[in-house]
């Protein structure tokens, strides 16, 4: 009876461990889908098939790219500041 409880407990722990490992690996390996969507929205806006909505989508994608670049620059400035002792 005690061995059956231990075996059941080990199975539960193993199952939770496998789930946890899969969850962590999936979270770390998740790619960004917005890069693919941006190209589609730009092409649709240029072709005129989507009209103003496509242009808005393209503008939003462009703004996101600029914000990402600015964030990258800010991170670089923070590294420089911390290396200078500030």
N, C-alpha and C positions, 0 to 999 in steps of 0.2 A: 504494500500500500504506500509506504514512504517512497519507494523507488518510482512508483507511477507518478506521484506528485512531483518529484524531482525531474522526471523525464518531461512531464507536461510543462513545468516551469522553464526548463531549458528550451523547449520548442517555442514557447512564447517569447523568450528573450532573443532567440535566434531570429524569429520572424520580425520582431521589432528592430533588431539590429540590421537585417537586410533591408527593411523598409527605410530606416533612417539613413543608411549608406546610399541607397538609391535616390532618396530625396536630396541629400547633400550634393551628390554628384550631378543630379539633374539641375539643381539650382546654380551650381558653379559653371556648368557647360552650356547654359541657356544662351542662345545667340539673340541678337537684336534683329527684329523683323522690320523696323522702320526704315532701314537703309534700302531694302528692296521696294518698299512701298513708295519711297520718295521718287525713285526713278520712274515708276509707273505713273505717278501723279504728274510728274514733269512732262512725260511724253503725251499723256492724255490732255494736259492743258495746252500743249503746243499744237496738237492736232485739231483742237477746237471741238472735239466731241463732247467734252464735259462743260466747256464754257467757263463762266466766271467761277464756278465751284472748283474746277481744275486749277485755275490761276491762284485761287485762295490756298488750295492744298500745296501748290508749288511754293507759294510765299511762306507758308508755315514751315515747310521742309527747309527752305533756305534760312529762315530765322533760327531753326533748331541747329543747323550746321554752324551758324555764327555763334550761337550761345555755347555750343560744345567747344568751339575753338577758343572762345574767351575763357571758359572754365579751365581748359588746358593751360592757357597762359597764366591764369591765376594760380594754378597748382605749381607751375614753374616758379613764379614769383615767391610763393610761400616757401618752397624749397631753398631758394636763394637767401631769403630772409633768415630762415632757421640756420643755414650754414654760416651766415655772418654773425650769428649770435643774437639775433633780434627777436 
